[in-house]
């Protein structure tokens, strides 16, 4: 069974805002990064387009760290 809040590659929390009803009105972190298509193609077909990868499995940790953090 697929859980939208878990990474399909490793099973860790994927931090997807769309999977959380409390934050579903916000854009997901993945909208602001470029994920290599080869990373997505490496997933088995039955796991693609079901839930977000986590930043580590998407290999975008560096991109996320480079983004300015919002002032709260």
C-alpha positions in Angstrom: 0.0 0.0 0.0 1.3 3.4 -1.0 1.5 6.2 1.7 1.6 9.7 0.2 3.7 11.0 3.1 6.5 8.4 2.6 9.3 8.2 0.1 8.6 5.4 -2.3 12.4 4.6 -2.6 13.4 4.4 1.1 10.2 4.6 3.1 11.3 7.7 5.1 9.1 10.8 5.5 9.1 12.8 2.3 8.1 16.2 3.8 5.5 16.6 1.1 3.2 19.5 2.0 0.5 18.2 -0.3 0.3 14.9 1.6 -0.4 16.7 4.9 -4.0 18.1 5.1 -2.7 20.9 7.4 -0.3 22.1 4.7 -2.0 20.9 1.5 -2.6 24.5 0.4 1.2 25.2 0.1 3.5 24.2 -2.7 5.7 21.2 -2.0 9.5 21.6 -1.7 9.9 19.5 -4.9 8.3 22.4 -7.0 11.4 24.5 -6.4 14.1 22.0 -7.4 15.2 20.1 -10.4 15.1 16.3 -10.1 17.2 14.4 -12.5 14.9 12.3 -14.7 17.2 9.4 -14.3 16.5 9.3 -10.6 12.8 9.0 -11.3 13.3 6.4 -14.1 15.3 4.3 -11.6 12.2 3.7 -9.5 10.1 0.6 -10.4 7.2 1.6 -12.6 4.6 0.8 -9.9 6.2 3.3 -7.5 6.4 6.3 -9.9 3.9 9.2 -9.7 2.4 7.9 -6.4 4.2 10.1 -3.8 7.2 12.4 -3.5 10.7 11.2 -3.1 12.4 12.4 0.0 15.1 15.1 -0.7 17.9 12.6 -0.1 16.6 10.1 -2.6 15.7 12.8 -5.0 19.3 13.9 -4.7 18.4 17.6 -4.2 19.8 18.2 -0.7 22.3 20.7 -2.1 19.6 22.6 -4.0 17.5 22.9 -0.9 20.4 24.1 1.2 21.2 26.8 -1.4 17.7 28.3 -1.3 17.3 31.3 1.0 15.2 30.5 4.0 12.0 32.6 4.6 12.1 35.0 7.5 9.5 34.1 10.1 
